[in-house]
Amino acid sequence: MIRPARMSGTGQPTVSLRLADAGDISFLSSLARDPAVEPFLAVGSGDEEALRALLREPGAERGPDGLFVICADGEAAGGLALQVVNRRSRICELSHLMVRPDRRGAGVASAAVTLACRTALVEHGMHRIQLEVYEDNVPGQALFSRVGFVREGARRRAYWRRERWLDGVQFGMLDDELELPTA
């Protein structure tokens, strides 16, 4: 089981991740369909069945895999998913990152992504975390760069979205690139 993880800084909310359960699906699905969130997520991210498929089975010890609820100051503020995509090479993918619009700009997403990276790379021994964002998701690209991901390339015109072709910008972080806060 993943131990609770928390991050906070001066003037920033206390952020933690907890494994989502079936009771969280409605909140996460609704958030993914929010007009201020949906343009930044993959098509279908708000589908309840697809989100349910990301839930970890009760009692399962599968590594960092799972759908997580991002909590800020004790209340649900968003969600994200981690999936092991290659066990032998210890590669994990981060997806479904979403934060309630009223919680943006306070460091919630940065803290949550850092916690997810620490969970995968440090606690579960993953070697690499990777993700992909739409080219027009400039805030997302800035966020991932800020927390230590390296832009690795782009899949040119890979996605038909909003009546046009968009590149998929790929980011990665290796286990020795995670910057842990000092005590």
Residue pairs with C-beta under 8 A, 6 or more apart in sequence:
1 19
1 61
2 17
2 19
2 64
2 66
2 119
2 123
3 123
4 16
4 17
4 18
5 16
5 17
5 115
5 118
5 119
6 14
6 15
6 16
6 115
7 14
7 15
7 16
7 111
7 114
7 115
7 181
8 14
8 15
8 111
9 107
9 111
12 106
12 107
12 111
13 72
13 73
13 77
13 103
13 106
13 107
13 108
13 111
14 72
14 73
14 74
15 70
15 71
15 72
15 77
15 107
15 108
15 111
15 112
15 115
16 70
16 71
16 115
17 68
17 69
17 70
17 71
17 80
17 112
17 115
17 116
17 119
18 68
18 69
18 71
19 56
19 66
19 67
19 68
19 69
20 28
20 51
20 54
20 55
20 66
20 67
20 68
20 69
20 79
21 55
22 52
22 55
24 67
24 69
24 76
24 79
25 48
25 51
25 52
25 55
26 48
27 69
27 76
27 79
28 51
28 67
28 69
28 79
28 96
28 98
29 46
29 47
29 48
29 51
30 46
31 37
31 46
31 78
31 79
31 98
31 100
32 38
32 41
32 45
32 46
32 51
32 79
32 96
32 98
33 46
34 100
34 101
36 101
37 98
37 99
37 100
37 101
38 45
38 46
39 137
39 162
40 98
40 133
40 134
40 137
40 139
40 140
41 96
41 98
42 95
43 161
44 50
45 51
45 96
45 98
51 67
51 96
54 66
54 67
54 81
54 83
54 96
55 66
55 67
56 62
56 65
56 66
56 67
62 84
63 84
63 87
63 92
63 120
63 124
63 126
64 82
64 84
64 92
64 116
64 119
64 120
64 123
64 124
64 126
65 82
65 83
65 84
66 81
66 82
67 79
67 80
67 81
67 96
68 79
68 80
68 81
68 82
68 116
69 76
69 78
69 79
70 76
70 77
70 78
70 79
70 80
70 99
70 108
70 109
70 112
71 77
72 78
72 103
72 106
72 108
76 100
77 99
77 100
77 103
77 108
78 97
78 98
78 99
78 100
78 103
78 108
78 109
78 112
79 96
79 97
79 98
80 94
80 95
80 96
80 97
80 98
80 112
80 113
80 116
81 94
81 95
81 96
82 92
82 93
82 94
82 116
82 119
82 120
82 129
83 92
83 93
83 95
84 90
84 91
84 92
84 93
84 126
85 91
85 92
85 93
85 130
89 127
89 128
90 125
90 126
90 127
90 128
91 126
91 127
91 128
91 129
91 130
92 120
92 124
92 126
92 128
92 129
92 130
93 129
93 130
93 131
94 113
94 116
94 117
94 120
94 129
94 130
94 131
95 131
97 109
97 112
97 113
97 131
97 140
99 108
99 109
99 112
109 143
110 143
110 146
110 147
113 143
113 144
113 147
114 147
116 129
117 129
117 147
117 148
117 173
117 178
118 178
118 180
120 126
120 129
121 127
121 129
121 173
121 175
121 178
122 175
122 178
122 180
125 175
126 175
127 174
127 175
128 172
128 173
128 174
128 175
129 149
129 172
129 173
130 152
130 170
130 171
130 172
130 173
131 144
131 149
131 170
131 171
131 172
132 155
132 168
132 169
132 170
132 171
133 140
133 141
133 144
133 168
133 169
133 171
134 140
134 159
134 161
134 166
134 167
134 168
134 169
135 154
135 166
135 167
135 168
135 169
136 166
137 169
141 151
141 169
141 171
144 171
145 151
145 171
148 173
148 177
148 178
148 179
149 171
149 172
149 173
150 171
150 172
150 173
150 177
151 169
151 170
151 171
152 170
152 171
152 172
153 169
153 170
154 167
154 168
154 169
154 170
155 167
155 168
155 170
156 167
157 165
157 166
157 167
158 165
158 166
158 167
158 168
159 165
159 166
159 167
159 168
160 166
